[in-house]
Amino acid sequence: NINGIKTNGNLQVRMGDGVDTLLINDTVSLAKMDLKTGGGIDTATLRKITTSQGLFANMGAGNDHLTLDTLTGKATLDGGLGYDELTLRNVSMANVTQYSFDISTLTSKTKPVGTMDSLDVI
């Protein structure tokens, strides 16, 4: 887990093949953040993320779940191969580009505001 980090450079997280769980909380990168989970059934939760040059997440092969809760900056999110789920909380869709997620859910602080597949434009 990564909690409360602030970096002036890039933040890169690499996970290996297999079943992995990751939590990144209250983290700031004044450059870019890059997450690659590798193959396997992976779960990543990113909360209170601030990035100046973008968040890039590639979930790799496998049936993965990515939750992004509160983002300052832009994000490019790729579910990779497999049946992948994306949950966005308190995130503006104008700041997110997503690929290869089979189910995507957008919620506000208190309740779901919509469900879309990876082809919908909101």
C-alpha positions as CSV (number, residue, x, y, z in Angstrom):
1,N,0.0,0.0,0.0
2,I,1.0,3.6,-0.7
3,N,-0.3,6.3,1.6
4,G,0.4,10.0,1.8
5,I,3.3,10.2,-0.7
6,K,4.2,13.5,-2.4
7,T,6.8,13.4,-5.2
8,N,8.1,16.0,-7.5
9,G,8.9,13.3,-10.1
10,N,7.1,10.4,-11.7
11,L,5.5,7.7,-9.5
12,Q,5.6,4.2,-11.0
13,V,4.0,1.1,-9.5
14,R,4.6,-2.3,-11.0
15,M,2.9,-5.5,-9.8
16,G,3.7,-9.0,-11.0
17,D,1.6,-11.7,-12.4
18,G,-0.9,-13.4,-10.0
19,V,-3.6,-12.1,-7.7
20,D,-2.6,-8.7,-6.4
21,T,-4.3,-6.0,-4.3
22,L,-3.2,-2.4,-4.1
23,L,-4.3,0.7,-2.3
24,I,-2.9,4.1,-3.1
25,N,-4.3,6.8,-0.8
26,D,-3.8,10.5,-0.5
27,T,-0.9,10.7,-2.9
28,V,0.4,13.5,-5.0
29,S,2.7,13.4,-8.1
30,L,3.8,16.7,-9.6
31,A,4.7,14.7,-12.7
32,K,2.8,11.6,-13.8
33,M,1.6,8.4,-12.1
34,D,2.0,5.1,-13.9
35,L,0.4,1.9,-12.6
36,K,0.8,-1.6,-14.3
37,T,-0.7,-4.5,-12.5
38,G,0.5,-7.4,-14.8
39,G,-1.5,-10.6,-15.5
40,G,-3.9,-12.1,-13.0
41,I,-7.0,-11.1,-11.1
42,D,-6.0,-7.7,-9.7
43,T,-7.8,-5.2,-7.5
44,A,-6.5,-1.6,-7.3
45,T,-8.1,1.2,-5.3
46,L,-6.8,4.7,-5.8
47,R,-8.2,7.4,-3.4
48,K,-7.5,11.1,-3.3
49,I,-5.0,11.2,-6.2
50,T,-3.4,14.4,-7.5
51,T,-1.3,14.4,-10.6
52,S,0.0,17.2,-12.7
53,Q,0.9,15.2,-15.8
54,G,-1.8,12.4,-15.6
55,L,-2.5,9.1,-14.1
56,F,-2.0,6.1,-16.4
57,A,-3.3,2.7,-15.3
58,N,-3.0,-0.5,-17.2
59,M,-4.6,-3.5,-15.4
60,G,-3.1,-6.1,-17.7
61,A,-4.7,-9.5,-18.5
62,G,-7.2,-11.1,-16.1
63,N,-10.5,-10.2,-14.5
64,D,-9.6,-7.0,-12.7
65,H,-11.3,-4.3,-10.7
66,L,-10.1,-0.7,-10.5
67,T,-11.7,1.9,-8.3
68,L,-10.7,5.6,-8.6
69,D,-12.1,7.8,-5.9
70,T,-11.4,11.6,-6.0
71,L,-9.0,12.6,-8.8
72,T,-7.3,16.0,-9.3
73,G,-5.9,15.8,-12.8
74,K,-6.5,13.6,-15.8
75,A,-6.5,9.8,-16.1
76,T,-6.1,7.2,-18.9
77,L,-7.3,3.9,-17.7
78,D,-7.0,0.5,-19.5
79,G,-8.7,-2.6,-18.3
80,G,-6.5,-4.9,-20.5
81,L,-7.6,-8.4,-21.5
82,G,-10.3,-10.2,-19.4
83,Y,-13.6,-9.1,-17.8
84,D,-12.7,-5.9,-16.1
85,E,-14.7,-3.5,-13.9
86,L,-14.1,0.2,-13.3
87,T,-15.7,2.3,-10.5
88,L,-15.3,6.0,-10.5
89,R,-16.3,8.0,-7.5
90,N,-16.2,11.8,-7.3
91,V,-14.4,12.0,-10.6
92,S,-15.4,14.1,-13.6
93,M,-15.8,12.0,-16.8
94,A,-14.3,15.0,-18.7
95,N,-10.9,14.1,-17.0
96,V,-11.0,10.3,-17.7
97,T,-10.3,8.3,-20.8
98,Q,-11.1,4.6,-20.4
99,Y,-10.4,1.5,-22.5
100,S,-11.3,-2.2,-22.3
101,F,-13.6,-2.1,-19.2
102,D,-16.6,-4.4,-19.5
103,I,-18.5,-2.6,-16.7
104,S,-18.0,1.0,-15.7
105,T,-19.9,2.7,-12.8
106,L,-19.8,6.4,-12.0
107,T,-21.0,7.4,-8.5
108,S,-21.2,10.6,-6.5
109,K,-20.4,10.9,-2.8
110,T,-23.7,9.4,-1.8
111,K,-25.3,7.3,-4.7
112,P,-24.7,5.9,-8.1
113,V,-25.3,8.5,-10.9
114,G,-24.9,6.2,-13.9
115,T,-23.6,3.0,-15.3
116,M,-22.0,2.8,-18.7
117,D,-20.0,0.4,-20.8
118,S,-16.7,1.3,-22.4
119,L,-18.4,2.6,-25.6
120,D,-20.6,5.2,-23.9
121,V,-19.6,8.9,-24.0
122,I,-20.9,11.0,-21.1
